[in-house]
Amino acid sequence: MRSITDLPAPAKLNLFLHVVGKRADGYHLLQSVFALIDWADTLHVERRDDGRLARHDLGLALPPDDLTLRAARALQAASGTTLGADLSIDKRVPWGAGLGGGSSDAATALLALNRLWGLGWPRSRLAELAATLGADVPFFVGGRNAWVEGVGEKLTPIEFAPRWWAVLKPAVAIPTVAVFTSPALAEQLVRARAPAILSDFLADPTGFGRNDLQLPAMAYSSEVGQALKLLEARFGASRMSGSGSAVFAEVGAGESPRAAMLEADELPAGWVGRMCRGLERHPLADWAGD
């Protein structure tokens, strides 16, 4: 096999996100539910015999040394393979959005290279490597919607009916570090809260919990609050995903959404909105055995 094309790298929503503590090394402890959606980047991967790794941008330009390249290098080094690859990315999921686009690209690259290089690694081994790359990468390697704890490494697969979501991304891209070092988040951590319980979420998956990073993100940029108000006016209760700046609102279950997404002329310049369907499984969920 010389190449694998048209590989999806779907985004995710944090249906809630609670910050429940902080480790001695500075990493925050979280509870969340990660839900896959059909807003996706597309990767094309071609094997190289010279050991070189190269990335090619088919859409928006990415940083020179992005997470996908780092994932490929990590797998190459850990496996000892002499093979390389050309990684072409058609970037559609906006960055700085809290949708996990870069992490999803890295996970799709790991799954594809595992197959293209003939490594045959099980999912558990890929997930261990993924955890060294970023908190969200193991989730996308796992391939299932999940209850997430720790710093993102503790995953419990869950089942819930797919829904439609209106997702709105303001122009601002919020650095994750700015949110996690915000005084607004520090103030929230002073107030101890009981950990969330999975059964409570499953009883009310769209209305459960909150996003503890939402207020810090709103303090960073007024666009987050503006986006929340726009969605709430059209669809009802809205919430931010991850560390932002994208926000979302649930618009129903079934085969098609019950309402139309905001039109481009209703949005400020540089904003993008999309009606997204939830996924039960990652499209490449069967590409690695457990």
Helices and strands as residue ranges (DSSP letters): E 3-22, E 28-48, E 53-57, H 67-79, E 84-90, H 101-116, H 123-131, H 137-142, E 146-150, E 154-157, E 163-169, H 176-180, H 183-190, H 198-203, H 214-220, H 222-235, E 239-240, E 247-253, G 264-266, E 272-277, G 285-287
